[in-house]
C-alpha cells in the first residue's frame, strides 16, 4: 500500500480489500460497512482519512458513531482504529476510556462540529510499512471485544 490517495473512499476500499482476507477470509467489504461508519470488524471500529491532521477531531467523529450504535442497541466495539492512509499509520484507542462521551446523544452528523474535543494520546500506534506492526494490527482486528455500556432511556429501544 505505498500508493498516495486523494480520495478517502478509494483508499478505504483498497485497504479493506487488502486486509480483510488476512483477518477473516469470510468477510467482505459489504460485511464491515455498517451504521454509516468506515468499517466495523469484529470488536473494532475503523475510521479512515487520507491524512490525519488532528487526532482529536477524528476520534470525536468515531465516538459519535459509537454513540449512535449504542442507541440502536448494537455492541460497542472496544477498539477504535484511526487510519491515516497516506502515512500508513494506525492509531489505537480504547472505547471504554470514552464511555462518558459515547453515552451522550449527538444531534449533529458525526463529521460535524468536532473541533474542541480533547482525547488522550493513542494507546498504540502502528506503522503499516513495518511488517511486525502490520502483523500485530491484523491480529488486533481479529479480536472480538466490546465495551459494556450503561443501559438508559436513550438506548432502551435498541
C-alpha positions in Angstrom: 0.0 0.0 0.0 2.6 2.6 -1.0 0.0 4.5 -3.1 -1.0 8.0 -2.2 -4.7 8.8 -2.0 -6.6 12.0 -2.8 -9.9 10.2 -2.2 -10.7 8.7 1.2 -13.3 6.2 -0.2 -10.9 4.8 -2.8 -8.2 4.3 -0.1 -10.7 2.8 2.3 -11.9 0.3 -0.3 -8.4 -0.7 -1.3 -7.3 -1.0 2.4 -10.3 -3.3 3.2 -9.7 -5.4 0.1 -6.1 -6.0 1.2 -6.6 -6.5 4.9 -10.0 -8.2 5.2 -8.8 -11.5 3.7 -5.9 -11.5 6.1 -8.3 -11.0 9.1 -11.1 -13.4 8.0 -11.5 -14.9 4.5 -15.3 -14.9 5.0 -15.6 -11.2 5.5 -16.4 -8.9 2.6 -16.2 -5.1 2.3 -20.1 -5.1 2.4 -20.0 -7.0 5.7 -18.0 -4.4 7.5 -19.5 -1.2 6.2 -22.3 -0.7 8.7 -24.1 2.1 10.5 -22.5 4.8 8.3 -19.1 4.0 9.6 -15.9 3.4 7.6 -16.0 -0.2 8.9 -16.6 -2.4 11.9 -14.6 -5.6 12.0 -15.3 -7.9 15.0 -14.8 -5.7 18.1 -13.0 -2.9 16.2 -14.3 0.3 14.6 -12.2 1.9 11.8 -12.1 5.5 10.7 -10.2 6.3 7.6 -8.7 9.6 6.5 -6.3 10.3 3.6 -4.2 12.1 6.2 -4.9 12.6 9.8 -4.1 16.2 10.7 -5.9 16.3 14.1 -6.4 13.0 16.0 -8.9 14.6 18.4 -11.2 15.6 15.5 -11.2 12.1 14.0 -11.5 10.4 17.4 -14.6 12.5 18.3 -16.2 11.7 14.9 -15.7 8.0 15.8 -17.1 8.5 19.3 -20.3 9.9 17.7 -20.6 6.7 15.5 -20.2 4.6 18.7 -22.9 6.7 20.4 -25.3 6.0 17.5 -24.5 2.3 17.6 -25.2 2.3 21.4 -28.6 4.0 20.9 -29.5 1.4 18.3 -28.7 -1.4 20.8 -25.7 -2.6 18.9 -22.5 -3.8 20.6 -19.9 -1.0 21.0 -16.5 -2.1 19.7 -13.8 -1.9 22.3 -11.0 -0.9 19.9 -11.1 2.4 17.9 -8.6 2.5 15.0 -7.9 5.8 13.2 -6.2 5.1 9.9 -4.1 7.6 8.0 -4.0 6.1 4.6 -1.1 8.2 3.1 1.2 8.0 6.1 0.4 4.3 6.7 -0.2 5.0 10.4 -2.9 3.5 12.6 -3.8 5.0 16.0 -5.5 2.8 18.6 -7.8 4.0 21.3 -10.0 2.0 23.8 -13.6 3.0 23.7 -14.0 2.3 27.4 -11.8 5.4 28.0 -14.5 7.5 26.2 -17.7 5.8 27.6 -19.0 9.0 29.1 -18.7 10.6 25.7 -20.3 7.6 23.9 -23.3 7.8 26.3 -24.1 11.3 25.1 -26.7 11.8 22.4 -25.4 13.8 19.5 -27.8 15.6 17.1 -25.3 16.8 14.6 -23.8 14.4 11.9 -20.7 12.5 13.0 -18.4 14.6 10.9 -19.9 18.0 12.0 -18.6 20.3 14.7 -15.8 18.1 16.0 -13.2 20.7 16.9 -12.6 21.4 20.6 -12.7 17.8 21.7 -9.6 16.7 23.6 -8.8 13.0 24.0 -5.9 11.1 25.4 -2.9 10.1 23.5 -3.4 6.9 21.5 -2.6 3.7 23.5 -0.8 2.3 20.5 0.4 3.4 17.1 1.1 1.1 14.2 3.3 1.8 11.1 1.9 -0.5 8.4 5.2 -0.2 6.5 6.8 -2.3 9.3 5.9 -6.0 9.0 5.7 -6.6 12.7 3.3 -3.6 13.2 1.2 -4.8 10.3 1.0 -8.3 11.7 0.1 -7.1 15.2 -2.6 -4.8 13.7 -4.1 -7.7 11.8 -4.2 -9.8 15.0 -6.0 -7.0 16.8 -8.6 -6.8 14.0 -9.3 -10.5 14.8 -10.3 -9.7 18.4 -14.0 -9.7 19.3 -14.1 -7.5 22.4 -16.8 -5.0 23.2 -17.3 -2.2 25.8 -20.0 -2.7 28.3 -22.4 0.2 28.3 -24.9 1.6 30.8 -28.5 1.0 29.7 -30.5 4.2 29.9 -33.7 5.6 28.4 -31.8 6.6 25.2 -30.9 3.1 24.3 -33.7 1.1 25.8 -35.5 0.7 22.5 -32.4 -0.8 20.9 
